[in-house]
Amino acid sequence: MAISGPGISGEQQSETIDGGAKTQFTVTLRPGSHEVWCPVGNHRAQGMETTLVVK
């Protein structure tokens, strides 16, 4: 998972893991729109992305 938006320097990304495994990372979200996507291969181009709005 990768995320970018207000208050995030560039983009933040979790470590890349194998399917079925778990990982976590922490970001502090400020109000505004944040882009969230899968940074693996062409997953983002295949639609693995969304917008998260923090109010």
Backbone bond lengths (Angstrom), bond angles and torsions (degrees), N, CA, C in turn:
res aa  C-N    CA-C-N  psi(-1)  N-CA   C-N-CA  omega(-1)  CA-C   N-CA-C  phi
1 M - - - 1.427 - - 1.516 108.29 -
2 A 1.328 115.03 139.70 1.460 121.13 175.68 1.518 107.83 -130.71
3 I 1.339 115.96 152.78 1.456 120.42 -179.04 1.521 109.39 -146.67
4 S 1.333 115.62 143.83 1.459 121.23 172.67 1.520 108.07 -142.37
5 G 1.314 115.96 153.30 1.460 120.24 179.63 1.509 110.77 163.01
6 P 1.345 117.06 -170.41 1.454 121.76 -177.15 1.527 112.65 -56.18
7 G 1.324 115.90 129.62 1.454 120.95 177.65 1.512 114.92 83.25
8 I 1.327 118.24 -4.67 1.467 121.90 178.70 1.520 107.27 -102.45
9 S 1.306 116.56 120.75 1.456 121.01 -179.31 1.525 109.54 -70.90
10 G 1.329 116.83 111.80 1.465 120.59 -177.16 1.509 109.97 65.15
11 E 1.305 116.49 -114.66 1.462 121.48 174.80 1.520 108.45 -138.79
12 Q 1.311 116.38 152.18 1.454 122.40 176.13 1.522 107.40 -113.88
13 Q 1.316 116.36 146.79 1.459 120.06 -174.68 1.517 110.05 -145.73
14 S 1.346 115.51 141.04 1.461 119.75 173.77 1.523 108.25 -74.66
15 E 1.323 116.01 165.60 1.460 118.42 174.84 1.526 108.88 -67.35
16 T 1.309 117.08 151.60 1.462 121.38 177.33 1.522 108.38 -82.04
17 I 1.342 115.48 130.70 1.464 120.50 -176.35 1.522 110.16 -130.16
18 D 1.323 116.52 166.61 1.461 121.87 176.33 1.519 110.49 -75.02
19 G 1.338 116.50 152.65 1.454 121.62 177.34 1.517 111.39 -53.62
20 G 1.332 115.88 138.23 1.450 121.21 179.21 1.519 113.97 89.14
21 A 1.340 116.74 -14.26 1.465 120.45 179.02 1.530 109.21 -88.32
22 K 1.326 116.83 170.32 1.462 121.74 -179.16 1.521 110.48 -125.23
23 T 1.306 115.54 149.64 1.457 122.43 171.71 1.515 107.32 -151.14
24 Q 1.304 116.92 171.32 1.457 119.97 176.58 1.517 109.37 -151.02
25 F 1.322 115.37 156.44 1.444 121.08 170.72 1.522 107.54 -150.64
26 T 1.320 116.77 159.95 1.452 121.35 -174.51 1.524 110.39 -119.67
27 V 1.315 116.28 133.24 1.458 122.30 172.78 1.525 107.78 -131.87
28 T 1.310 116.34 150.13 1.456 121.46 175.25 1.516 107.53 -98.58
29 L 1.320 116.03 119.86 1.458 120.60 -175.78 1.524 110.89 -98.16
30 R 1.319 115.64 127.61 1.454 121.94 173.97 1.524 108.01 -94.51
31 P 1.325 116.93 162.48 1.465 119.15 176.66 1.529 111.51 -56.56
32 G 1.328 115.47 142.79 1.460 122.08 179.05 1.515 111.35 133.39
33 S 1.325 115.85 -173.63 1.465 122.39 -179.57 1.519 110.39 -93.34
34 H 1.320 115.79 133.38 1.461 122.77 179.67 1.527 108.38 -122.77
35 E 1.316 116.38 134.22 1.465 121.11 174.91 1.523 108.14 -88.55
36 V 1.333 116.80 132.78 1.457 122.96 178.42 1.527 107.00 -126.67
37 W 1.347 118.06 132.36 1.460 120.69 -177.17 1.517 111.40 -155.70
38 C 1.322 114.63 167.10 1.457 122.10 174.55 1.529 108.02 -91.18
39 P 1.340 118.68 119.63 1.457 121.17 -177.42 1.535 114.38 -86.42
40 V 1.324 118.04 5.47 1.469 121.39 -177.28 1.528 109.99 -81.94
41 G 1.315 116.12 127.20 1.476 121.58 176.23 1.513 112.44 47.21
42 N 1.335 116.19 -131.22 1.465 120.89 179.85 1.532 111.38 -103.29
43 H 1.320 117.56 25.33 1.470 121.08 -178.64 1.520 112.25 -57.81
44 R 1.332 117.25 -39.55 1.467 119.35 179.78 1.523 110.36 -62.39
45 A 1.308 117.36 -43.98 1.466 121.84 179.06 1.527 111.37 -63.82
46 Q 1.334 117.33 -24.50 1.456 121.92 178.60 1.527 112.42 -88.03
47 G 1.338 116.55 6.16 1.453 119.89 174.22 1.516 116.67 104.86
48 M 1.319 117.97 4.78 1.470 119.60 179.70 1.524 108.91 -84.91
49 E 1.329 115.30 69.74 1.449 122.49 179.25 1.524 109.26 -153.74
50 T 1.324 115.86 157.33 1.461 121.04 177.85 1.525 108.27 -157.73
51 T 1.312 115.30 172.20 1.462 122.09 175.06 1.525 108.00 -116.31
52 L 1.316 115.55 131.96 1.455 122.87 178.20 1.522 107.07 -111.74
53 V 1.338 117.14 123.28 1.468 121.30 -179.87 1.528 109.01 -106.58
54 V 1.322 115.31 123.42 1.464 122.27 177.47 1.521 107.34 -106.09
55 K 1.332 116.15 127.44 1.468 120.10 -179.99 1.512 110.75 -108.11
